[in-house]
Amino acid sequence: MSSKKSVKKQPRNSKGEFPQTVTLEITGELDLHSFNPRDVGSLVPEYLKACKDAGIKTVRIVHGKGTGTLRRSVHSILKDLDMVDSFKIAGLHQGHWGATLVFLK
């Protein structure tokens, strides 16, 4: 099941306006590689809500392995969201510690 949702992409321009709107397909997978880390705080909850609205209960968030900073940020956000039942590091063939599986209520 998939649908499309418009998400305002940051950072804002010098006038404080969003320079463009990005349309994300709601597939149950969110790859954060193309987004600025400061966008994650609003992007992750919006995407998860869109997944929940589309009837998608399991979401894979790809944050990459790197230094772990983005993973920790994502996990911190997930801990505070009422719509999240649980989450865990993905399995070996699902991205392992470069991705997180999120289970929505």
N, C-alpha and C positions, 0 to 999 in steps of 0.2 A: 504494500500500500504506500503510495507516495502522493505528495501534493506540493504546491509551491507556495512560498511565503516571502514577502519582501522584508528584508532586514536592512536597516540603515547601517552602513559601514563607516566606521570611524578610522582614523582621527578626523576631527573637524578641521575645516580650513581656517585661515587667519580671521575670518569673520565669525567663526563659531558655528558655521553651517556644515551640514553633512554634504560632502562633495558629490556623492553618488549613492544610489540604492542598489543593493546586490540582491538578486533573487536566488534563494537557496532551495534546492529540491529537498523535501522532507522524506528521507529514505531510512532514517534510523541510524545514520552514520554522519558524524560531524568531524571533518578534518580541519584542525585548527592551524595547520601549517601556513595557510595563506592569509591569516588574520594577525593583526597586531595584538600582542599579549594584553594590552590594556583594554581591548574590546571584549575579552573573555567574560568579564563580570556581567555584562548584559547579554552577550550572545548565547552563552550556555543556557541560562534560564529560558530565554525566548525560544531557542531551538527545542528544548525539552518540552516546553508547553505545546509547541506546534506538533511534536511527535505524539504527545498524549492526546491532543485533540484529533489527530489522524488515526488513533487507535494503535499506535506503536508503543509497545510496553518495554522493549529492550533496545537500548541505544548504545552504540559504540562511539566513544569520543577518542579521536586520534590526537594526542598531544605531543608525540615524539618522545624519544628517550633523553637526549640532551643532558642537561645538568639536573633535571627533575623539577626545576622551578615552575614550569607551566603545569606539570602533573600535580604538584602540590597546590597550586592555585585552583585548578579544576576540582580537586578533592575538597578543598575548603568551601568552594561554592556549593558543591553537591551536598555537603553536610548540613547546610542551612536551608535546603529546599524541601518543603513539605511534600511535594509531588514525588520525591525520590524515596523508594522503598529501601534500596540498598545499592551498593556499587562495589566493584572489585577490579583489580588489574586483569586485563584480558589474558586469555590462554595463549599458549605457545604459538598456535597457528592463527591467532586473532590479533597479533601485534604485541603480545606479551607486555612488558612494562612500558611500551610506547603507546599504549591505548588503555582505556578504562571502559568497562561494561557497566551500564547504568540500568537498573531495573525500576521502572516507574510503577506507582500505585495504581 
